[in-house]
Amino acid sequence: MNMADRQDRHNGDEAISRDATDQASKTKIPSALATNPELTKHWAKYYRTSIASGMSIMLSQTVSYPLDSVKTRMQAYGRHRTIIECMKDGYKTEGIKGFYRGGLGPFFSFTFGRTLSFSVYQKAKYKYSALIGQATGGDEPLVIVNRPGSIPTLATIACFAAAGATAGSIISFYAAPFEITKIAAQTSEMMAKGNKSSMSDALKDPIKSSYQQKGTIRTAMNIFKLRGFPGLYAGFRIHIVRDTIGSAIYFSTYESTKQMLVKLQGSNSPTSPLSVAMAGGFCGLASVTCTYPFDSVKTEYQRKCLERNTAVKYPKLEWFNRKSYRGFGLAMARSCVTNIVFFSSFELIKKKINQLPDPMLLDSVD
């Protein structure tokens, strides 16, 4: 091989090498994500709100569902004078499993619904923050909140309340069928017995007895059979009012309380564990206190709809009537515990995910 041929071959090898290098650089990011751990880290960071809220809701639901079951029975029927009496009667009639009756379907549906609710809320608060900033010509509410030492303002409270109301109203369309199905399952034994002296007499009522010993899907099918598709949305009018108002109070109270507690602690972190836990418990109490009569009327109305296939009138909404607050203490305790567990785990999980290195960003920098 002469000198010219060797030079041509050398130049060709260099060209091939450069092409290979260019191709490798173009595919560097996808190749970095080829391994499962790196891919998982990337998507975990991208969907951190959904992952953190989903895991936290499952944990808090496991802890709180028995309390919710007792609360529903006390709202639906005025038979028990105290929480302890209701719990004893439920345990005697159905055992421990009775407190988790109808829980599997709502467990997954509620987890998905709340995860979706938090995703809607997160997106909505950024939209409202931008709109408020444009309207006032000042700093956006989210900029104010993240400023060390800041306190809640009318703009920040309005931003969180509007985002919460938006999330609550949207998710109510999804949640309503699952909620009435859950109520049917939770009260099936009490519904069948009603005011009859014995269960054998009660079973003569075909509608009431039709809800017994059924899972979530079969219970929903039974409601559909008796009342058609509108039956799954019985009580929706008051349901959407409760969720819209409740979510507005819930999120605005949580964010504002957390902001105040962080300032009082002198912490530079907007997710101080103590502030998050206390704000979580307080927002649950505030939301329940302001919306409980709506919830009582909804539960009573839905129970009556389940017991018959004829038209049912809405019970009167009475704010200071003792009847409207049956199970209120239990609901307060449940909400406080649930939200302490939820927000503490939510902020912790999201923080841990945020600390993960993102291989896509790292490779982009390289």
C-alpha positions in Angstrom: 0.0 0.0 0.0 1.5 3.4 -1.1 1.6 6.5 1.0 -1.4 8.1 -0.7 -3.6 5.0 0.0 -2.5 4.9 3.6 -3.4 8.6 4.0 -6.8 8.1 2.4 -7.5 5.2 4.7 -6.4 7.2 7.7 -8.7 10.1 6.8 -11.6 7.7 6.2 -11.1 6.1 9.7 -11.1 9.5 11.2 -14.3 10.4 9.5 -15.9 7.2 10.6 -14.7 7.9 14.2 -16.1 11.4 14.1 -19.5 10.2 12.8 -19.6 7.5 15.5 -18.8 10.2 18.2 -21.5 12.5 16.9 -24.0 9.7 16.8 -23.1 8.7 20.3 -23.5 12.2 21.6 -27.0 12.5 20.0 -28.1 9.3 21.7 -26.4 9.9 25.0 -29.6 10.9 26.9 -31.7 8.0 25.7 -28.9 5.6 26.4 -28.5 7.0 29.9 -32.2 6.2 30.5 -31.9 2.7 29.1 -31.3 1.1 32.6 -34.4 0.8 34.7 -33.1 2.5 37.9 -32.2 5.6 36.0 -35.5 5.6 34.1 -37.4 5.2 37.4 -35.6 8.2 38.9 -36.4 10.4 36.0 -40.1 9.6 35.9 -40.4 9.6 39.7 -39.2 13.3 39.7 -41.5 14.2 36.8 -44.6 12.7 38.6 -43.4 13.4 42.2 -46.7 15.0 43.2 -48.8 12.1 42.0 -46.5 9.5 43.5 -46.2 11.2 46.9 -49.9 11.9 47.2 -50.9 8.4 46.1 -48.7 6.7 48.6 -49.7 9.0 51.4 -53.4 8.6 50.7 -53.1 4.8 50.8 -51.4 5.0 54.2 -53.8 7.5 55.7 -56.8 5.6 54.3 -55.7 2.4 56.0 -55.5 4.2 59.3 -58.7 6.1 59.1 -61.3 3.9 57.2 -62.7 2.2 60.4 -63.4 5.6 61.9 -65.1 6.7 58.7 -67.3 3.6 58.8 -68.5 4.4 62.3 -69.1 8.1 61.4 -71.2 7.1 58.4 -73.4 4.8 60.5 -74.0 7.5 63.1 -74.9 10.0 60.4 -77.2 7.6 58.5 -79.1 6.4 61.6 -79.8 8.1 64.9 -79.9 4.8 66.7 -76.7 5.2 68.7 -76.2 7.8 71.4 -72.4 7.6 71.6 -69.5 6.6 69.4 -68.6 3.7 71.8 -72.2 2.3 71.6 -72.0 2.4 67.8 -68.6 0.7 67.7 -69.8 -2.0 70.2 -72.9 -2.7 68.2 -70.9 -2.9 64.9 -68.4 -5.3 66.4 -71.1 -7.5 67.9 -73.0 -7.6 64.6 -70.2 -7.9 62.0 -66.9 -8.3 63.8 -63.7 -6.4 62.9 -64.2 -6.9 59.2 -67.4 -4.9 59.4 -65.4 -1.8 60.1 -63.6 -2.3 56.7 -66.8 -3.4 54.8 -66.8 -1.8 51.4 -63.3 -0.5 51.9 -61.4 -2.2 49.0 -63.1 -0.4 46.2 -63.1 3.1 47.8 -59.5 2.4 48.9 -58.3 2.4 45.3 -60.9 4.8 43.9 -60.3 7.4 46.7 -56.6 7.0 46.3 -56.9 7.8 42.6 -59.4 10.6 43.2 -57.3 12.3 45.8 -54.2 11.9 43.7 -56.0 13.5 40.8 -57.3 16.2 43.1 -53.8 17.1 44.2 -52.6 17.2 40.7 -55.4 19.5 39.7 -54.8 21.7 42.7 -51.0 22.0 42.0 -51.7 23.1 38.4 -54.6 25.4 39.4 -52.6 27.3 42.0 -49.9 28.2 39.5 -52.5 29.4 37.1 -54.4 31.5 39.7 -51.1 32.8 41.1 -50.1 34.1 37.6 -53.6 35.6 37.1 -53.5 37.4 40.5 -50.0 38.7 39.9 -51.1 40.1 36.5 -54.3 41.6 38.0 -52.5 43.3 40.9 -49.3 44.2 39.2 -47.3 43.0 42.2 -45.6 39.8 43.2 -47.4 36.5 42.5 -48.9 34.8 45.6 -46.5 31.8 45.2 -43.5 34.1 45.1 -44.7 35.7 48.4 -45.3 32.3 50.1 -41.8 31.1 49.2 -40.2 34.3 50.5 -38.5 33.6 53.9 -40.4 35.2 56.8 -43.5 36.0 54.8 -47.0 35.8 56.2 -50.3 35.0 54.5 -51.9 37.8 52.6 -55.3 38.2 51.0 -53.8 37.3 47.6 -52.1 34.1 48.8 -55.3 33.0 50.7 -57.4 33.7 47.6 -55.0 31.8 45.3 -55.1 28.7 47.5 -58.8 28.8 48.1 -59.6 29.2 44.4 -57.3 26.4 43.4 -58.8 24.2 46.2 -62.4 25.0 45.1 -61.5 24.2 41.5 -60.0 20.8 42.5 -62.9 19.9 44.8 -65.6 20.7 42.2 -63.9 18.8 39.4 -63.2 15.7 41.4 -66.7 15.5 42.8 -67.9 14.3 39.4 -65.6 11.4 39.7 -66.0 10.7 43.4 -69.8 10.8 43.8 -70.6 7.2 42.5 -67.9 5.7 44.7 -69.1 7.6 47.8 -72.7 6.4 47.6 -71.4 2.9 46.9 -69.2 3.1 50.0 -72.2 4.3 52.1 -74.3 1.5 50.8 -71.7 -1.1 51.8 -71.0 0.5 55.2 -74.7 0.7 56.2 -75.9 -2.5 54.5 -76.4 -4.5 57.8 -78.1 -1.6 59.6 -80.1 -0.8 56.5 -81.5 -4.3 56.2 -82.5 -4.4 59.9 -83.8 -0.9 60.0 -86.3 -0.5 62.9 -87.3 -4.2 62.7 -87.1 -6.3 65.8 -85.2 -9.1 64.1 -83.1 -9.6 61.0 -85.5 -12.3 59.8 -88.3 -9.7 59.7 -86.0 -7.2 58.1 -85.0 -9.5 55.3 -88.6 -9.4 54.0 -87.9 -6.0 52.6 -86.4 -6.8 49.2 -84.7 -3.4 48.6 -83.0 -3.1 51.9 -81.8 -6.7 52.0 -80.5 -6.5 48.4 -77.4 -4.6 49.6 -76.2 -7.3 52.0 -73.1 -9.4 51.5 -72.0 -7.6 48.3 -68.7 -6.2 47.2 -68.1 -2.8 45.8 -68.9 -3.7 42.1 -72.0 -5.7 42.9 -73.2 -2.9 45.2 -72.8 -0.4 42.4 -74.6 -2.7 40.0 -77.4 -3.1 42.6 -77.9 0.7 42.9 -77.9 0.9 39.1 -80.5 -1.8 38.9 -82.8 -0.2 41.4 -82.4 3.5 40.5 -80.6 3.6 37.1 -77.5 5.7 36.4 -78.9 8.8 38.2 -78.9 6.6 41.4 -75.1 6.6 41.4 -75.3 10.4 41.6 -78.0 10.7 44.2 -77.2 13.6 46.5 -74.7 15.1 44.0 -76.1 18.6 44.3 -75.1 18.8 47.9 -72.0 16.7 47.3 -70.5 19.2 44.9 -71.3 22.1 47.3 -69.6 20.2 50.2 -66.5 19.4 48.2 -66.1 22.8 46.6 -66.4 24.7 49.9 -64.5 22.0 51.8 -61.5 21.9 49.4 -61.3 25.7 49.3 -61.1 25.8 53.2 -58.9 22.7 53.3 -56.1 23.9 51.0 -56.1 27.5 52.0 -56.0 26.6 55.7 -53.2 24.1 55.1 -51.0 26.5 53.1 -51.6 29.5 55.3 -51.1 27.7 58.6 -47.9 26.1 57.3 -46.6 29.5 56.2 -47.4 31.1 59.6 -45.8 28.2 61.6 -42.7 28.2 59.5 -42.3 31.9 60.3 -42.9 31.4 64.0 -40.3 28.6 64.0 -37.8 30.8 62.2 -37.2 28.0 59.7 -35.9 28.5 56.2 -37.6 25.4 54.9 -41.2 25.8 53.8 -41.8 22.1 54.6 -40.6 22.0 58.2 -41.9 18.6 59.6 -43.6 20.1 62.7 -45.2 22.8 60.6 -46.5 20.3 58.1 -47.9 18.0 60.7 -49.7 20.7 62.6 -51.0 22.5 59.5 -52.3 19.1 58.2 -54.2 18.4 61.3 -55.6 21.9 61.6 -56.8 22.1 57.9 -58.7 18.9 58.4 -60.4 20.2 61.5 -61.3 23.5 59.8 -62.8 21.8 56.7 -64.9 19.3 58.7 -66.2 22.0 61.0 -67.4 24.2 58.2 -68.9 21.5 56.0 -70.2 18.8 58.4 -73.9 19.7 58.2 -73.7 19.4 54.4 -72.1 15.9 54.9 -74.8 14.8 57.3 -77.6 15.9 55.0 -75.9 14.2 52.1 -75.5 10.9 54.0 -79.0 10.9 55.3 -80.5 11.7 51.8 -78.4 9.0 50.2 -79.4 6.4 52.8 -83.1 7.2 52.1 -82.5 6.9 48.3 -80.8 3.5 48.8 -83.8 2.2 50.9 -86.4 3.0 48.2 -86.7 3.5 44.5 -89.2 6.4 44.7 -88.5 10.1 44.9 -86.8 11.4 48.1 -86.9 14.9 49.4 -83.7 16.5 50.7 -83.5 16.8 54.5 -83.5 20.3 55.8 -80.0 21.8 56.3 -79.8 22.8 60.0 -76.5 24.3 61.2 -77.1 24.4 65.0 -79.3 21.3 65.3 -77.6 18.5 67.3 -78.9 16.0 64.8 -76.7 17.6 62.1 -73.6 16.9 64.1 -74.0 13.2 64.9 -70.5 11.6 64.8 -68.9 15.0 64.7 -66.3 14.3 67.3 -65.3 11.1 65.6 -65.1 12.9 62.2 -62.9 15.6 63.8 -60.5 13.0 65.3 -60.5 11.0 62.0 -59.8 14.1 59.9 -57.0 15.3 62.2 -55.2 12.0 62.3 -55.7 11.3 58.6 -54.3 14.7 57.5 -51.4 14.6 59.9 -50.4 11.2 58.5 -51.1 12.3 54.9 -49.3 15.6 54.8 -46.3 14.4 56.8 -45.8 11.5 54.5 -46.6 13.5 51.4 -44.0 16.2 52.1 -41.4 13.6 53.2 -41.9 11.4 50.1 -41.9 14.4 47.7 -38.7 15.8 49.4 -36.9 12.4 49.0 -37.9 12.2 45.4 -36.7 15.7 44.8 -33.3 14.7 46.2 -32.9 12.0 43.6 -30.4 12.9 40.8 -32.1 13.1 37.4 -30.0 11.3 34.8 -31.6 13.2 31.9 -30.6 16.6 33.4 -27.1 15.3 34.4 -26.4 14.1 30.8 -27.7 17.3 29.4 -25.2 19.2 31.5 -22.4 16.8 30.6 
